[in-house]
Amino acid sequence: MRLEVISRSPASSRKATPLLFVHGMMHAAWCWERHFLDYFAGHGYESHAVSLRGHGNSEGRERIRWTRIAEFTDDLAQAADGLPSPPILIGHSMGGFVIQKYLEDHSAPAAVLLSSP
């Protein structure tokens, strides 16, 4: 599955652990771009936001109506596995739920859930 990932790198000293942001139902990676990715990159964090399948510029729009949470969890695993080290996960709404399901079978240094079920 081709997933859109928007990334920002710090200009100077880097923290060891990257951040991975996961959007809610009616959003995509773009919702983290302006205020979050730039902010945390400015504070030394490699910052990434994934668009889950069917969202943003990721594949799967034609199947979005039939996509299961398990498939979004697979997307999160794919995005996390593509990073040089396990990321801190930050999710809003449905993104937080996807993170919770992901953590049933995977580990992460930390997770932040914003308005999540």
C-alpha positions in Angstrom: 0.0 0.0 0.0 1.4 3.4 -1.0 1.0 5.8 1.9 1.5 9.5 2.0 4.0 10.5 4.7 4.8 14.2 5.3 8.0 14.7 7.1 10.0 17.5 8.7 13.6 17.2 9.9 15.2 19.4 12.5 17.7 21.9 11.3 20.2 21.3 14.1 20.6 18.8 16.9 18.3 15.8 16.7 16.5 13.9 19.5 16.9 10.1 19.3 13.2 9.2 19.0 11.1 10.3 16.0 7.5 11.3 16.2 4.7 9.8 14.1 1.3 11.6 13.9 -1.9 9.8 13.0 -5.0 11.8 11.9 -8.6 11.3 12.6 -11.5 10.2 10.3 -12.1 13.3 8.2 -8.5 14.4 7.9 -5.1 13.3 6.5 -1.4 14.0 7.2 -1.9 17.6 6.2 -3.7 18.4 9.4 -0.4 18.0 11.4 1.7 19.9 8.9 1.6 23.5 9.8 1.4 23.7 13.6 2.8 20.3 14.7 5.5 19.0 12.3 7.3 22.3 12.0 7.0 23.0 15.7 8.5 19.7 16.8 11.1 19.7 14.1 12.1 23.1 15.4 12.6 21.5 18.8 14.9 18.7 17.5 12.4 15.9 16.6 12.3 14.1 13.3 8.5 14.5 12.7 6.3 12.5 10.4 2.6 12.4 9.7 1.0 9.5 7.8 -2.2 9.6 5.7 -4.0 6.3 6.4 -5.3 4.5 3.3 -8.1 6.3 1.5 -7.1 9.6 3.0 -4.9 12.4 1.6 -2.6 11.2 -1.1 -2.5 7.6 0.0 -3.9 4.8 -2.1 -7.3 3.2 -1.3 -9.8 6.0 -1.7 -12.0 3.7 -3.8 -12.3 1.2 -0.9 -12.5 3.7 2.0 -16.1 2.8 2.8 -15.1 -0.9 3.4 -11.8 -0.3 5.1 -11.5 -1.9 8.6 -9.6 -0.5 11.6 -7.2 -3.5 11.2 -6.2 -2.2 7.8 -5.5 1.3 9.3 -3.4 -0.5 12.0 -1.4 -2.2 9.2 -0.8 1.3 7.7 0.5 2.6 11.0 2.8 -0.4 11.2 4.1 0.2 7.7 4.8 3.8 8.5 6.4 3.1 11.8 8.6 0.3 10.3 9.8 2.8 7.7 11.4 5.0 10.3 15.0 4.5 11.6 13.8 3.8 15.2 10.5 3.2 16.9 8.5 6.5 17.1 6.5 8.2 19.7 2.9 7.9 18.4 0.5 10.9 18.5 -3.1 10.4 17.4 -6.2 12.4 17.2 -9.7 10.9 17.4 -9.8 7.8 15.2 -6.0 8.1 14.9 -5.8 7.5 18.6 -8.0 4.5 18.3 -5.8 3.1 15.6 -2.8 3.7 17.8 -4.5 1.8 20.7 -5.2 -1.2 18.4 -1.6 -1.0 17.1 -0.3 -1.2 20.6 -2.1 -4.5 21.2 0.6 -6.2 19.1 3.4 -3.7 18.8 5.4 -1.5 21.2 6.3 2.2 21.1 8.4 4.4 23.4 5.2 6.4 24.2 1.8 7.3 22.8 -0.2 10.5 23.1 -4.0 10.2 22.5 -5.9 13.4 21.8 -9.8 13.2 21.9 -9.6 9.4 21.3 -12.2 6.8 22.1 
